Amino acid sequence: MSDKHELTSMTVSLPSTQKDYVREQAAATGCSTPSEYIRRLIHADQKAHEQEELELKILEGLDSPAREMTGKEWSKLRQSMRNKLTKRRKAQ
């Protein structure tokens, strides 16, 4: 397992009602442990933040001064984005 996905422990203090809720939700959502349920919640939160960052970048781009792009510029941009996506997929 890579260091990126190595599991470590963290102690979290919860009121008993929240602890019970986490256990119930873990079982109800098919998670094998409360830890798995918490990891899913954190993952969903990370994805939501990534989506928000992406939307902010898109808005920044839409608010930036516009100009016509040449076919060569579009091709260069497409290739650059393909390269970035390939690197990200390999890193995962």
C-alpha positions as CSV (number, residue, x, y, z in Angstrom):
1,M,0.0,0.0,0.0
2,S,1.4,3.4,-0.9
3,D,2.1,6.0,1.8
4,K,-0.8,8.1,0.3
5,H,-3.3,5.5,1.3
6,E,-1.7,4.1,4.5
7,L,-4.2,4.1,7.3
8,T,-3.4,5.8,10.6
9,S,-5.3,6.2,13.8
10,M,-7.0,9.4,15.2
11,T,-8.9,9.7,18.4
12,V,-12.1,11.8,18.2
13,S,-14.3,12.6,21.1
14,L,-18.0,12.5,20.5
15,P,-21.1,12.8,22.8
16,S,-22.7,9.4,23.2
17,T,-25.6,10.4,21.0
18,Q,-23.3,11.2,18.1
19,K,-21.3,8.0,18.7
20,D,-24.6,6.0,18.5
21,Y,-25.6,7.9,15.4
22,V,-22.3,7.1,13.6
23,R,-22.6,3.4,14.5
24,E,-26.2,3.4,13.2
25,Q,-25.4,5.2,10.0
26,A,-22.4,3.0,9.4
27,A,-24.6,-0.1,9.5
28,A,-27.4,1.6,7.6
29,T,-25.1,2.6,4.7
30,G,-23.4,-0.7,4.4
31,C,-20.1,0.4,6.0
32,S,-18.3,-2.4,7.8
33,T,-17.0,-0.1,10.5
34,P,-17.7,3.4,11.9
35,S,-14.2,4.3,10.6
36,E,-15.3,3.4,7.1
37,Y,-18.4,5.6,7.5
38,I,-16.3,8.6,8.7
39,R,-13.8,8.1,5.8
40,R,-16.7,8.2,3.4
41,L,-18.0,11.4,5.0
42,I,-14.5,13.0,4.8
43,H,-14.1,11.9,1.2
44,A,-17.5,13.4,0.3
45,D,-16.5,16.7,2.0
46,Q,-13.2,16.7,0.1
47,K,-15.0,16.2,-3.2
48,A,-17.4,19.0,-2.4
49,H,-14.5,21.4,-1.6
50,E,-12.8,20.4,-4.9
51,Q,-16.0,21.1,-6.8
52,E,-16.3,24.5,-5.1
53,E,-12.7,25.3,-6.0
54,L,-13.3,24.3,-9.6
55,E,-16.5,26.4,-9.8
56,L,-14.6,29.4,-8.4
57,K,-11.8,29.0,-11.0
58,I,-14.4,28.7,-13.8
59,L,-16.1,31.9,-12.5
60,E,-12.7,33.7,-12.5
61,G,-12.1,32.6,-16.0
62,L,-15.5,33.8,-17.1
63,D,-14.9,37.2,-15.4
64,S,-11.5,37.6,-17.1
65,P,-11.1,39.7,-20.2
66,A,-12.1,37.7,-23.3
67,R,-10.3,37.4,-26.6
68,E,-10.5,35.2,-29.7
69,M,-8.3,32.1,-29.6
70,T,-6.7,30.6,-32.7
71,G,-7.1,27.0,-33.6
72,K,-3.4,26.5,-32.7
73,E,-4.0,28.0,-29.2
74,W,-7.0,25.7,-28.7
75,S,-5.0,22.6,-29.7
76,K,-2.2,23.6,-27.3
77,L,-4.7,24.1,-24.5
78,R,-6.3,20.7,-25.2
79,Q,-3.0,18.9,-25.2
80,S,-1.9,20.7,-22.0
81,M,-5.1,19.6,-20.2
82,R,-4.8,16.0,-21.5
83,N,-1.2,15.9,-20.1
84,K,-2.4,17.2,-16.7
85,L,-5.2,14.6,-16.6
86,T,-2.8,11.8,-17.5
87,K,-0.4,12.8,-14.8
88,R,-3.2,12.9,-12.2
89,R,-4.5,9.5,-13.2
90,K,-1.0,8.0,-12.9
91,A,-0.6,9.6,-9.5
92,Q,-3.8,8.0,-8.1
